[in-house]
Amino acid sequence: MARSFILIFLFFGIVSNAQVQCIITTDKDSIEVGEPFNLIVNLYAPDTTQVSRLNFDNYEKIENMLYDSNFFEQYLDLKVLDNGGWPISDNGGQVAKSSLHWNKTNDGYALHHTLKMSFFNFGLGQLPNPIISSSTNVSYGNPPYLLIKPSDEAMEEKLAPNKDIIEEPTTFADVLPYFLGLLAFILLIGLGIYLSKKKSNTITEFTAPEPETIIIPAHVKALESLNELNNKQLWQRGEIKEYQSELTHVIRQYLEDRYDVNALEMTTNEILKSLSKKDFEAIYNEDLREILTVADLVKFAKATPEENIHQKFMDKSVDFVNNTKIVEQPDHD
């Protein structure tokens, strides 16, 4: 909620008072299928007579940016759970002037309205600005993105379905390698005893000191790998699956090196549970979940999202590593 008020202040502070201004925000950046979220509509007008109605009919078909004919649906399935007094679901998306309740401000009028909604299929969408009928110019803010994820249980079932174990009867061919291995072991022991008895003089061999092991910090390795991946330009050449596979592998390897968890063999949910027992700050849970989930969705669903998604999640991965790296404290004499 605090984020919404900050955006309102910044937006309304830099736009001329001579026009109607509109900005929409959400209280969440990502949700699971069926999870409610709030859409906050903020309006400002020098005079309430300048706005005659709002139109939300563009919410009937919101494009799925991860659309793929084999896995993702073309449009996101949106339901309005609580319209807060705006009958957009049964009025062709129209909000009449009589439903707009303004508050007087120092230099005009402001409106703040919340709609509770949910999506019932997964993907990635950009919530559009409502269409405002006004007697003057209308200035719109950038509409927010929302990631709709399957539940962890559904994702695990999709990626690793259970299969019945088929047991086969044991044959001689199955035990033959073990028999030969045991025989070879016995022969080696006998050879070792023979050679030790035959050798009369003990020769002291010079053992060179082992080279000092240089430990490279986990964040340095991860940032170098992310930079190399970015320079390969895989997604620019259409190799989206390879790009997403390498991206999620780098982050999982970083988690193993940084927090000593078996991230390469875990699901996203298992990783977060393991990190909760480490010095991992919970404020980065959603960033990590979003990085791993979107990569898995694209990788396993063979989706083709918009191009800006790939660079966005590369930047988000770099920020995640920098924010969670070990910061060495300087020595004080």
Buried (B, 14 or more C-beta within 10 A) or exposed (E): EEEBEEBBEEBBEEBEEEBBBBBBBBBEEBBBBEEBBBBBBBBBBBEBEBBEBBBBEEBEEBBBBBBBEEBBBEBBBBEBEEBBEBBBBEBEBBBEEEBBEBEEEEEBBBBBBBBBBBBEBBBBBBBBBBBBBBEEEBBBBEBBBBBBBBBBEEBBEBEEEEEEEEEEEEEEEEEEEEEEEEEEEEEEEEEEEEEEEEEEEEEEEEEEEEEEEEEEEBBEBBBEBBEEBBEBEBBEEEBBBBBBBBBBBBBBBBBBBBBEBEBEEBBBBBBBEBBEEEEBEEEBEBBBBBBBBBBBBBBBBEBBBEEEBBEBBBEBBBEBBEEBBEEEEEEEE
